[in-house]
Amino acid sequence: MRRFIFTRLWQTALVMLLVSFGAYVLIGLMPGDPIDLMITANPAITSADVARLKALYGLDQPLVLRWFHWLWSALNGDFGYSRLFTQPVTALIGPALINSLELMLASWALSLAIALPAGIYAALKPHSFRDYGINLAAFAGVSIPPFWLGLVAILVFAVSLHWLPAGGTGQLDDAQGWQSLRYLVLPVATLTIASVGSHIRFVRGSMIEVMRQDFIRTARAKGLSERGVVVRHALRNGMMPVVTLLGLEFGSLFSGALITETLFSWPGMGRLIYNAVIGSDYNLAMAGLMLATLVTLIGNLLADIGYKLLDPRVKLS
Amino acid sequence: MTRQNTRTGKPIPASRSASPWRLAARRFSRHKLAWISLLVLLLFAVASACAPLVAHWLGTDAQAVDLFSRYGPPSWDHPLGTDELGRDVLLRLLYGGQVSLMVGVSSALCAAVIGTFIGVIAGFRGGWLDGFLMRFTDGVISLPLLPLLIVLAAIDPGKLGIPRDVINGESFSLYRIILIIALFGWTTVARLVRAATLALREREFVLSARALGAGPGRIILRHILPNVVTPIIIATTLAVGNVILMESVLSFLGLGIQPPVPSWGNMLTHAQEFIWDAPLLALWPGLLIFITVIAVNFLGDGLQDALDPRANTDHAPATGQDDPQTAQ
């Protein structure tokens, strides 16, 4: 087990290294690099000035060297300055992380609170009327475009009914206590509807798979009540893939929800990354992308470890 | 035409000549939702293919701006009204349908080709190449999809040395989005094909083909690929829905299909500004995306039941459609 974690950590570091290089190259290809912006801002600039500026910022060096330089600074905790927000990148990421975490945890909990009972309930009688209905709802949830769902939610609950705010966190409106919770309702509902469909299908699939196993038949043959079969035997085994799912989604708790956050002006990681990319804020985009990758990879690792801890039959390679 | 017994000349009863494909068709026909979905998709395809005809009847085109009739109500000239620039909404929806369906199908096909290629090589060759390719696939799967797609969609192709007049061409953003989505979408097919190839490689008919002197190319083309085509079809169908969602998200964020070419996603880009003036405008494109994607998903589900009766659809599906990394 320890060896497995060790190997996987090495692999994660390797993937991070590769992704950081790839992202560095890609972000360098985005429009509007700093020197270009200076050229457009100042028509009197000469090509000698440009060359000098490039030398000053180290942009005349080969790509690999520049990446190495970025990597070295990043490993020392220096991600540079954000051009868009004129603040150090590290100062921007902290609050955004907390905002994302708040939003994602709420919708995660809500989605699971719906998906677990619904998925299990559907799985206990596959191909019945209730299974059909729950499945249909799950398909609808999987297929609905999340940004449109958010738009419709704003249209109905903010524009028409004036029940809830259309966006923001309420900090600007000085909302206190439970008043600030009202700002969470629409984004959390949107995120929940967008994710609950795949959660339901996952739980249902995993439960149906377990209910077919021999040990379930044995438990029934022993004369156990159906309730006992489900609670004592099926649930424990059926929830194992769900733990994997939780691990796989762990990363999104920190990397946020790009579309929903942008739509509802929720100042989390997803919106930060989107703004950085749209505004050609190289340093911020790079840091955001790296963080999103790191938390996703850690989530994958946690999923594997959790699976192994719960099911000793699983062999780790 | 009924088939005849070659010796007696009597027609063979239809029930006996049922080929696997006909059996699949029979199973599919029992799946009512899949049938309705297929019809809906065909209807959408035909309607959007007829867009130029509709434009002719209405006497306008999808990009004709008329600032005097912004947010117009439905009328004979504009059956679904006009948008924020006074363009005909129905026409833009139809042309947007062309874009969505085309991007969905071609990107899913590209991804299927890449995935099949990688999967077959990994499964057939095995050894270190298999290990390397599967590690690579795992790596791609574990990446945060949406942020990376956005960066890829935001890069300036001019910096890659692609000439400006190509980039500014109308359909450039179309090909670009197809390619970008395919670049991340091949992993499901690759895994499925690899697993199937690994199993097939040891089967007797492959062994006998090898014993008869067939080279690897022939074995792959004649013996492996025809046997993995079913999972590829199912996974690709389900992928079409995901691609359409992805395209609409990217276009909505202003990074996909570039205006003036309409797509269901970019028709909603400014929805938050006009939602006060013309709420219905924000309704149609999203509704069409929703109907199309859910129809594709039902179709995929029906195809899975029909083509793969032994594999139970009740399993936690391995076909990627229930990928936890949904676009949020």
Interface residues (C-beta under 8 A of the other chain):
Chain A: Q11 V15 L18 V19 A23 L26 I27 G28 L29 M30 P31 P126 F139 A140 V142 S143 I144 P145 P146 F147 W148 L149 L151 V152 I154 L155 V159 S160 L191 A194 S195 S198 R201 F202 R204 G205 S206 I208 E209 P241 L245 L248 E249 G251 S252 S255 A257 L258 I259 T260 T262 L263 G270 I273 Y274 V277 I278 A285 G288 L289 A292 T293 T296 L297 N300
Chain B: R135 G139 S142 L143 P144 L146 P147 L148 I150 V151 L152 A154 I155 D156 G158 K159 L160 G241 L245 S248 V249 F252 L253 G254 G265 L268 A271 Q272 I275 W276 P279 A282 L283 P285 G286 L287 I289 F290 V293 I294 V296 N297 F298 D301 D314 H315 A316 P317 Q321 D322 D323 P324 Q325 T326 A327 Q328
